[in-house]
Amino acid sequence: MLAAPTDAQYAAMAARDARHDGWFIVAVTSTGIYCRPSCPARTPKREHVQIAPTAAAAQAAGFRACRRCRPDASPGSPQWDARGDVAGRAMRLIGDGVVDRDGVGGLAGRLGYSERQLHRILTAELGAGPLQLARAQRAQTARILIETTDLPMVQVALAAGFASLRQFNDTVRAIFATTPTELRQRRSKRLGTSLPGTVRVRLPYRPPLDLGGLWRFLAARELPGVELATADGFTRTLRLPRGHGVARLSAEPGSDAIELVLALDDLRDLAAGVARCRALLDLDADPSAVDAALGADPRFAASVGAAPGRRVPGAVDGLELAVRAVLGQQVSVAGARTLAGRLVDLAGDELTAESDEPRHLFPSAAALADADIASIGLPAARAETIRRLADLVAHDELHLAPGDDRDDAARALLGIPGIGPWTVEYVLMRALRDPDRFPAADLIVRQQLLGAHTSASPAAAARIAELAEPWRPWRSYALMHLWDPAAPLGPVSASSPTTARKPRVLEAA
């Protein structure tokens, strides 16, 4: 599904505006290649330009990737997090490797459609079917492995998800117009090679990025043994579909990219590991759009100016995030960390790791469902909430990945005794990557917007929800500004609702 460029798209190309990289793909009919909008090559004539919604659509139309701008290495499109429809969910699940693991049938079943319906929807929306979209991702994964490891090509092909070496060779030639061996010979010296079992990956993003704010948020919630936060980076263990891994994230000097060093038990988990680390740091966001919208409100203008590119930290595992949210109910962040550490000691798995690395995996759903959770010092009711949550995930009755249905997840979570609206909003915001969640009953939000002495009441929550309406569709980002104690926010509203006589205990942020 290719179309002629709009005036705005062609203007972005002519200006080589990197902010549009990942939003759309430029296919040039006179050369047969596809590029980023910011490609440094001479701007083609408009009559030679076609716009594709995805790289897979350009590949399906017979175009190959530009060697100069490397469109496969651009940031992902922000629309896949913003969209909760079938196409958006499919892109997030394909990014996590669902097609490679479970086939198109597995993806269709996860989305609640037949394979034929899914193919029709994705072709109409994205210009390519699920197999073509997965093929484009396999090619990108293969390129990473070719350029950053010394693995034999047979192992690269299998790790990237190809069924055979012939399929791998044919795909690389078709998309990159070169052989795998030639790609390895041309690899950048700056990338170097990784140690056996590790892969070094650049995670590009759209600037600006408030990286300091991300590190501080993650450090405040660091789970000892599972995570390690430093002033300039973050390391944590990952429970992945085929095994485990350890991810080390840090800023790459002199570029708009994060360096990820990923040690994997099974290299076939590379795509899933990369996708989850990108989600953790919200690297596919469009900060220009978010900052323009929130910065227009006097309440956030100074905060946006002080920390442009603020992100909403995600999660590498939806169950872990949900369990930690339940543990944080009615306790401080430090208290929640202590409880989570006890839970890891009780039911987590220990890895062999370097002395300065995290060495524990957060407990699996099956382990939590069978554990004596109350023994860590939790009230029996809250322990049962976690057990029920884990049991639903273990039996595939609840899915908490970015590509899962947000409404279904919200209904399932609210059906668990002990989980209320605050926890649901928090999980949907971070685990399911919804950019427009807003817990109107949050204690800190109420204090920031209505004053420190305003008590909880339905009227207060209604007033807060009303105040937040202009911040759609970026209320999750507004929340991150409100939660930052150092943010220079504008004055609180002068008109606060009547204080309730009996304040209700709220779930802690």
N, C-alpha and C positions, 0 to 999 in steps of 0.2 A: 504494500500500500504506500506508493510514493505520490507526492503531490508537488505542484509548483510552490516556490517559496512565497511567503507573505512579504509585505514591505518591511515589517519589523525583523523577520528572519534574515532577509537579504542585507538589511542595514547592520545587523549583528555580525554577519559574515564579513562585510566590508570593513567594519571596525575591528575585526578579529577579537571580539569581546568574549573573553574566557568565561564570563558568568553564564553563558548559554551552553557551555560544553556539557554534554550529557542530557540536556533537554531535548535535543533533536540531532539527527545525523544529516550531513550534507553529502548527497550523491552527485557526482559530476559525470554527466553523460559523455562528455568529450574525451575523458581519460579512463573511465570505467572504475574509478576509485571512490571511496567514501571517506569523509574527513570529519573532524571537529569543526564547529563554527569558527574557532580561533586559529585554524590552520595557518601557518605563516606563509604558505605558498601564495602565489598571485591569485587574487579573487577571480573566479571564473565568471564568464558572462551569465547573466541571469537566465537566458534561454537554455543554458547547459546545466542548470541546477535543478535537482529534484530533492525534496525533503522526505526523509524516512523517520518514523517515530522511534525506531530501534536499529541497532547494528544488525540484528538478525533479519530485519526487513530489507535492509540494503544488500545483505549477503544473498537473501532469497531472490532478489532482483538481478543478481549476477555481478555485483560490485565487490571489489576487494579493498582491504584496509590500506589506508595511506601509511607509507613507511615513515613519513616525515613527522606527522602530528600524532600518530598512534592513537586513533580514536578509541581503541579497546581499553586504553589506560586512563580514560577521562573519568571524572566522578560520576556516580550513578544519578539518574534523574530524581529530583525531589518529589515528583508526582507519585512515585510508587509508595512512599510513606503517606502522602496526603490522601491518596485514593483508597477507599475501603471497598471498591467494587471488585468484581471477579478478576478483571485484568490486573489491577493493582496487587491483589492478593496472590495471583498466579506469578507475577514477576518476583515478589518477595520469596515465595516458596521455591521457584526455580533457582533463584540466587542462593538458596540454602542447600541446593543439590537434590531436591526431592525427586526430580525426573531421573537423575542418574541412579538413585537408590531404589526407587519404587516404580519407575516407568511412568508413561503418560496416564495409565490407568490409576496408579497411586495418586498422582496429582489431581486427576478428575474426581476421584473419590473424596479426597481431602476438601475439595471445593464444592462438592455436592452436585456435580454435573456429569453427564455422559461424556465420553471422549469426543464424540462427534460435536456435541454442543460446545464443548470447551474449545475445540479447534476452530469452530466457526466464530466464536466470540473473540478469541485472541487474534485471529487473522484479520477480522474487521477492525479491531481496536489498535493492534500493534504491528500489523503488516506481516506477521509470521505466526506459525503454529507453535505448539509447545515443543515439538522436537527440534524445530529450527532455532527457537530461543535457547533451548538447552545446548544445542550444538555450538552456538555463539559463545556460551559460557565455557564450554569445554575447551574451545580454542583459546580463550583468554587464560584459562588455568594452565593449559599446555605451554603457552608462551612464558608464563611466570616460571614454570618448572624448567623449561629449556634454558632460560636466561639466568636463573639463580641457583641451579644445582648442576652437578655433574652426573646425574642419574643416566643410565642407559636409556635410549629412546623407547624401548619396550616398556620399561617401568614408568616413564613419563606418560605414555599413552594410557596405561592402565590406571595410573593415579588421577589423570585428568578425566576419566570416565568413558574413554573410547572402548568399543567392543573388540577392536582389533588394531594391529599396527598399520594395516593398509588403510583403514578408515581414518586413523590419526594422520597419516602422511597425506592422504587426499584432502582432508579438511585444512591442514596447515597450508598446503599449496594453494588451495582455492581462496582462502581468506587473506593470506599474507603474501601470496605470489612468490614464495620461496620455499625451500625445503627446511625441515627441522634442523638439519646439520648446519645449513647456512645461517639460520637464526642464531644458533649457538655460537658460531664463529664471529658474528657481528655484535654480540652482546656487549653492553656497556661495561667498561672497566670499573666504573663507579659502583655498579651493583655488586660486582665480585661474585663469589660463590659462597654457599652456606656449608656448614658442617653436615655430616651425614645425619639424616632424620630431621633437618631443619630447613626452612625456606625463608628467604628474606624478601619481603614484599613492600612496595611503595603503595600507600593508600592515599590517593589524591583527594583534595577537597576544594570547595569554592571558598576563597577568602572573603571576608576576614574570619578568623577562628579564635575564639576566646579559650585558648588551650589551658591557660592558667586556671580559669574557672572550672574546666573539666577535671583537671588534676585535683583541685581542692575538693570538689564534690565527691570524687571517688575516694580520696584519701580519708575524708571524714567518715566514710562508711566501709573502710577497708576491713576485710574479714581475714584475720591472721590465719596463716596456713594455706589459705585459698588465694589471697590477693596480697600484693606488695606495692604500696604507693611510695613514690619518691618525689622530690621537687620537680623533676623533669621527665617523669615517665610512670608507667603503670604495668605491672606484670600480674598475670593470674592464670590459674588452671582452667581448662575447658573440658566439659564432658561433651563429646561429639558423637555423631551417629554410629561410627564404626570403632571408636576408641577414645583416646584422650589426647590432650595437648597442653602446651604451655605457651602463652602469648606474651611477648614483650613489646610494648608500645612506647614510642618516643618520637619527639619532633625530628624531622629530617632537616638539617641545617640548610638554609638557602633555597628552600623550595616550599611550595604549597602542598605538602604531603606529610603523612605520618609514616614512620618506618615501623614495620611489623616484622619481628623475628618469631616465627612460629615453629615450635618443636612438636612434631606429630608422631603419634603411635602408628597411624595409618595414613599415608599420603593421600589416599582417596578422600580424606576429610578436609583437604585444602580449601575447596570452594566454601564449605560450610564455615570453616574457621575464619576465613577472610570476611564473609558476609556478617558474621556475628561481631567481629571486631569493628567493622564499619558501623554497625548499628550501635555498638556500645558508645562510640564517640560521635554518633549522629553526623557522619561525614558526608551524607548525601543531601544535607539540608541546603536550602537557598537562603543564605544569611542576608542578602541584599533585600529580598522581599520581606523577610521577617522584620529586619531592623527598620525598614521604611514604614511598615505598618505600625509597629509599636512606638517607634521614635516620633510619630506624629501626635501621640498622646502626651500631654505635659507631664503625666505621672511617670512615664518611662523615658522621656527625652534625655535626661542627664545620665541615666543608667545605661542606655544604649550607647551614648557617646563615650562613656567610661569603659564599657566592655562590649565593643562591637563583635558580632559573630557569636553571641552566646548560644550554646547548644543545649539540647535536652538529652542527658545521658541515657543510653538504652540499657539493654541487658543481654548477656550471652546465653541465658537460660531462663525461660519464662517461669518454670516451677520454682527455681531458686529465688527469683525476684518476688514471686507471690508469697513464698514462705517467709522471706525476710520482712515483707510488708506486714504479715500477720504478727511476727515476732515483735515488730516495732509499735504495735498498738498500745497506747497508753503508757509507753516508756520512752526514755530519751534515745537518741541515736546511739550513744555509747552503750546504753543498756541493751539495745537490740543487737549490737555487735557482740556483746558478751554472750547472749543467748544463742546467737547463730554459731559462735565458736564452739559452744558446748554441743550443739547439734552436729557439727562436723566431727567432733571427737567421738560422738556416740555412733554415728551411722555413715560417716564419710569414708572414702577409700584413700589409702596412702600410696603415693607414687615414689619412684626413685628419682630424685632431683638433685641439682647442684645445691651446695650449702646455702647459697643466698637466694634461692628460688622458693616459691610456694610449693608445697609437696602434698597437699590434700585436695581431693575432688569434693565438691558439695554433694551431699547424699542424693542418690537416685530416687525416683518416685517409688520404686518397689521397696527400697531400703527404708524410706520414711514411713511407708504404709505399715511396715512390720515392726518398727522401732517403738521402744517405750519412751515416747517423747516427753511425757510428764516428768520423767526422772531428771531432766535438765533444769527443773525449777519452774516449770510453767503450770498455771492453773489447769485443771483437768479439761475444762471446756475449750480452752485455747489449744491444748494438745490435740483434742479431738478434731478441732477445725483443721489443723495441719495434716492430721492423719487422713481425714476425709478428702482434703485437697489433693494429697499425694495419691490416694486410691483412685480418684477420678482420672488423674493424668496417667497412672500406671495402666488403667484399663481402656485408654483411648476415648474416654468420655468427655475429656476436657483438653483442649489444645491451646497453648499459650505462646505460639511462635508468631513472629511479625506478620506472616501471611495468613493467619487464621482469622475467621470471622469475628469481628469485634463485638457485634451484638450478641452472637451466640456465647462468646466467652463471658460477657457481662452477665447474661442471664444465668449461666452455670455457676459463676462465682457468687452471685447474690443468693443462689439457692443453697449455699453452704452456711449453716449456722455459725455465726461469729465473723462473717465477712460482710462489711457494710459498704456504703457508697464510696467512702474515701479510699478504701483499699482497692475497689474496682477501678476508680479513676486512675490511681497510681499505677496499677498493673497495665491498664490499657495504654497509658502514656508511655511507659518505659519498655515493657515487654512486647506489646503489640504495635508500638511506634506510631500511636495516634497523635498528630501535632495539635489537636484541638480539644484536649481534655482539661477539665478545671474543677477541682474539688471545692465547691463553694462553702462547705462546712469546715474547711481546714483552719486550724487555730491561728497559724502564722498569717495566713491570708486575711482572716478576719481582723487581726490586730493591725495589719498594714493598711487595710482599706477603710476600716471603720473606727480605728482607735484602740489603744491598748486595753481599755477598760470595758469594751463592748462584750457582752456575754452572748453565748450561743442561743439562738432561737430560730424558728422558721423564718421570721421576718428578717433577721440578719442574713441568713443564707440566701433568701430571695433578693435582698438588696445587693449582695455581692454578685450573684448571678447576673443581675441587671447591669452592674458596673462593668462586668467582664464581656458583655455582648459585643461592644465595638472591637474587641481584640480578636474576634474570629477571623480567619481559621487558625490563628496562632496562639490560642490561649495557653497551651503547654509551655510555650516560650515565655509568655507573660508570667507564668507561675515561677519559672526559674529566676526571673528578676525579683519577684516578690519574696522568694525564699532566701535570697542572698542577703545576709545581715549587713554587708558592706555596700550594698547598692544605693546610690544617691537617688532615691525615689522622690517624686513630687509629693505635695501635701495630701493628707488623708481627706476624705470627704467630710464636709462640714455638717452634712445631714445624716446622722446615724439613727437607726431604728431604736426603739425603746429597749432598754436593758432588761433581759429576762430575770426573774427572781431566782430560779434554780438552774444554774449553768449545767449543761450536759457535758459529760466527759467525751472528748473527741479522740480519734485515732491520731497518733503523733506522726509528724512528717519525717 
